[in-house]
Structure formats: structure tokens, C-alpha cells
Amino acid sequence: MGSRRTRSWSLLTPVHWIVWTVALFVLTLGLGLAAKALPALQLNGLDASVNRVNSPLLDGAALLLDRLDHPVVVAVILAIVFVVLLLLVGWRRALGACVTTGAGWLTTLVVKTVVAQPRPTTAGLTHILHISPATLSYPSGHVVFAAALVTALAMVSRRASVRAVVLIVGGLFVLAVGWSRLYVGVHYGTDVVGGVLNGVAGALLVAGLWNLATRGRARGARRR
């Protein structure tokens, strides 16, 4: 029989997770629609400023991070996350973290469709890397995935010290992904901010639903 730690299904979420989820999604959509209606809010030109500081090393890093939201790459990342968490917290919460990350990331499709913000042009860039972006810009799907992944990892970190490390290192990772999207010139600054909001909101939504769906299984395991 496994230990209680490895048998646990639950992910750490706020008590009022549904309130936080709704608030974050409203904020995400509100920012996107406001930036679309008022272009001054898009932080237009930030991408050109970031792109201006370039080098072969930065090019390589940006192109590597550009692959982050490819389905095959996402599947490989989630598989690695599952194996690592399987050893640390058990397969139940490992599965929960992967479901939270993947499904939380997919919520960006809804936000993109509602906001329907076209991509910025590359006319102001001095260093073009020939990235072929998808049709819609807001929010950045790459940043959504990174933020959802970090949020999910924090949700399986039971110790406050471990959670703090996850959030610090993960925050740097999210910033790196956001930088890369501006560096290649395929997003406005607000797309990056919206990506963080959407990623956290999506992860909270899925994690809350995961806890509700697995509550009965957890009770059954305690009886045994």
C-alpha cells in the first residue's frame, strides 16, 4: 500500500479558486479587448526595442523557445514532467499537474477567438528571424503554456520552501519566454502580460475541477 503522500490526488489551490479564476479570466479578456480598441495600450514598439539588442546567441535562444507551443514539444515536456513528478509526489498528482498544464494551456484558444487581435507587423524590426506566426496575437500561447506549467508545478509543491524555488525559477522561465516572443517580433507587450494572466487562470480552473472530480476517489482511498 502506498503512503498517503503518494496516494493523494489533490492539487494546492486557493479556497475560493473559482472566484480567482473568474476574476483572472475577466481581467485577461478585458485587457485584450481594451488593447484592441485602444492601440496605445498594446505597448507597441516594445518588440522593436527588445529586438534591437540581438546576437547569434540570443537568436538561438529565441528560436529554441519558439518551439515551446508545438504539440509534439508540449507532449514531450509533459511526459518529462510526469516522470519526474511520479518519483517525487506519486502518479496521481503528477497526472493532475500534467492535465492542469495541458488543459490550462488550451484555454488560450477561447481567449484568442474572443479577442481576435491580429499580429503586429515586422516593419519596425531591425533584425528579422523569419518566424511564421499563427493568425491571432493575443494572448501569447507560448507564455500561456509557460505560466500554466509553473502554476501547476507550484500546486504540487507541498513545502513552502520548494514552492518558493519553483515560483522564482519558474518566473524567470516565464520572463524568458515572454522576452523571446517580443524578440522575434510576433507579439505586442500586452500579449505577454495577457499570456501570464491566461496561463494562471487556466491552470486554476483546471486544477479546481481536477480536485472536484477526484474528491470521491480520495475519500475511497482513505477508507481502504
C-alpha positions in Angstrom: 0.0 0.0 0.0 1.4 3.4 -1.0 1.9 6.2 1.5 -0.7 8.9 2.0 1.6 11.3 0.2 1.8 9.2 -3.0 -1.9 8.3 -2.8 -3.1 12.0 -2.8 -4.9 13.3 -5.8 -5.4 16.9 -4.7 -3.5 19.9 -6.0 -2.9 23.0 -3.9 -5.5 25.7 -4.9 -6.9 28.8 -3.2 -10.0 28.1 -1.1 -12.0 30.4 -3.4 -10.4 29.2 -6.6 -13.4 29.8 -8.7 -13.6 33.4 -7.7 -9.9 33.9 -8.6 -10.4 32.0 -11.9 -13.3 34.2 -13.0 -11.5 37.4 -11.9 -8.4 36.4 -13.9 -10.3 35.5 -17.0 -12.3 38.7 -16.9 -9.0 40.6 -16.5 -7.4 38.7 -19.3 -10.3 39.3 -21.7 -10.7 42.9 -20.5 -7.0 43.7 -21.2 -7.1 42.1 -24.6 -10.3 43.9 -25.7 -9.1 47.2 -24.3 -5.8 46.9 -26.1 -7.5 46.1 -29.3 -9.8 49.1 -29.0 -7.1 51.4 -27.9 -3.8 50.6 -29.7 -1.9 52.8 -27.3 -2.4 50.1 -24.6 -0.7 47.5 -26.7 2.8 48.6 -25.7 3.5 48.8 -29.4 7.2 49.3 -30.1 8.4 47.2 -27.2 9.1 44.3 -29.5 11.3 46.6 -31.7 13.2 47.8 -28.6 13.8 44.2 -27.5 14.7 43.0 -31.0 17.2 45.8 -31.4 19.5 44.1 -28.8 20.4 41.0 -30.8 23.2 38.5 -31.2 23.6 34.9 -32.6 23.3 33.5 -29.0 20.1 35.4 -28.4 18.8 34.3 -31.8 19.4 30.7 -30.9 17.7 31.0 -27.5 14.7 32.8 -29.1 14.3 30.2 -31.9 14.6 27.3 -29.3 11.8 28.9 -27.2 9.7 29.4 -30.3 9.2 25.7 -30.5 7.6 25.7 -27.0 4.0 25.5 -28.1 4.4 22.9 -30.8 2.1 19.9 -29.9 5.0 17.4 -30.1 7.2 19.6 -27.9 4.4 20.1 -25.4 3.8 16.4 -25.3 7.5 15.7 -24.7 7.7 18.3 -21.9 4.6 17.0 -20.2 5.9 13.4 -20.4 9.2 14.5 -18.7 7.3 16.4 -16.1 5.1 13.4 -15.4 8.1 11.1 -14.9 9.9 13.5 -12.6 6.8 14.2 -10.5 6.0 10.5 -10.5 9.1 9.9 -8.5 8.6 12.9 -6.2 4.8 13.1 -5.5 3.3 10.0 -6.9 1.4 9.3 -10.2 -1.9 10.9 -9.1 -0.6 14.4 -8.6 1.9 14.0 -11.4 -1.1 13.3 -13.7 -3.0 16.2 -12.2 -0.1 18.6 -12.9 0.1 17.5 -16.5 -3.6 17.7 -17.1 -3.7 21.1 -15.4 -0.8 22.4 -17.6 -2.1 21.0 -20.9 -5.8 21.8 -20.5 -4.9 25.2 -18.9 -2.8 26.0 -22.0 -5.7 25.1 -24.3 -7.9 27.8 -22.7 -5.9 30.3 -24.7 -7.8 29.2 -27.8 -11.0 30.6 -26.4 -9.4 33.9 -25.4 -7.7 34.2 -28.8 -11.0 33.7 -30.5 -12.9 36.2 -28.4 -10.3 38.9 -28.6 -9.3 38.2 -32.2 -6.2 40.5 -32.2 -4.1 40.5 -35.4 -0.4 40.1 -35.2 1.9 43.1 -35.2 3.8 43.8 -38.4 7.6 43.4 -38.5 8.1 46.7 -40.3 9.8 48.3 -37.2 12.2 45.4 -36.6 15.9 45.7 -37.4 16.7 42.0 -37.0 14.1 39.7 -38.5 14.3 35.9 -37.8 11.6 34.8 -40.3 9.2 33.3 -37.8 5.9 32.3 -39.3 3.3 33.2 -36.6 -0.2 32.0 -36.4 -3.1 34.3 -37.2 -4.1 35.7 -33.8 -1.8 37.6 -31.4 -3.5 38.0 -28.0 -2.5 36.3 -25.7 0.8 34.7 -26.4 0.2 30.9 -26.4 3.9 30.3 -25.5 3.6 32.4 -22.4 0.3 30.8 -21.5 1.9 27.4 -21.6 4.9 28.5 -19.5 2.7 30.2 -16.9 0.3 27.2 -16.7 3.3 24.9 -16.3 4.8 26.9 -13.5 1.5 27.3 -11.7 0.9 23.5 -11.9 4.3 22.7 -10.5 3.7 25.1 -7.6 0.4 23.3 -7.0 2.2 20.0 -6.3 4.8 21.6 -4.1 3.7 20.9 -0.5 6.6 22.6 1.2 6.7 26.4 1.2 10.4 26.5 0.5 10.1 24.2 -2.5 7.2 26.2 -3.8 9.1 29.4 -3.4 12.0 28.0 -5.5 9.5 26.8 -8.1 7.9 30.2 -8.4 11.3 32.1 -8.6 12.9 29.8 -11.2 9.6 29.4 -13.0 9.1 33.2 -13.0 12.4 33.6 -14.7 11.4 31.0 -17.2 8.1 32.8 -18.0 10.1 36.1 -18.4 12.5 34.4 -20.8 9.6 33.1 -22.9 7.9 36.5 -22.9 11.2 38.1 -24.0 11.6 35.6 -26.8 8.1 36.4 -28.2 9.0 40.1 -28.3 12.5 39.4 -29.6 11.1 37.6 -32.7 8.5 40.4 -33.1 5.4 38.3 -33.2 3.6 39.8 -30.2 2.7 43.1 -28.5 3.7 43.7 -24.9 0.1 43.2 -23.8 0.1 39.8 -25.4 2.8 38.7 -22.9 1.0 40.2 -19.9 -2.2 38.6 -21.1 -0.4 35.3 -21.5 0.6 35.3 -17.9 -2.9 36.1 -16.7 -4.4 33.5 -19.0 -1.9 30.8 -18.0 -2.6 31.2 -14.3 -6.3 31.5 -14.8 -6.4 28.3 -17.0 -4.3 26.4 -14.5 -6.5 27.4 -11.6 -9.7 26.5 -13.5 -8.5 23.0 -14.4 -6.9 22.3 -11.0 -10.1 23.3 -9.2 -12.1 21.0 -11.5 -9.5 18.2 -11.0 -9.9 18.4 -7.3 -13.6 18.3 -7.5 -13.5 15.3 -9.9 -11.1 13.3 -7.8 -12.6 14.1 -4.4 -14.6 10.9 -4.4 -11.5 8.8 -5.3 -9.6 10.4 -2.4 -12.3 9.5 0.1 -12.4 6.0 -1.2 -8.7 5.6 -0.8 -8.8 6.8 2.8 -11.4 4.2 3.6 -9.2 1.5 2.3 
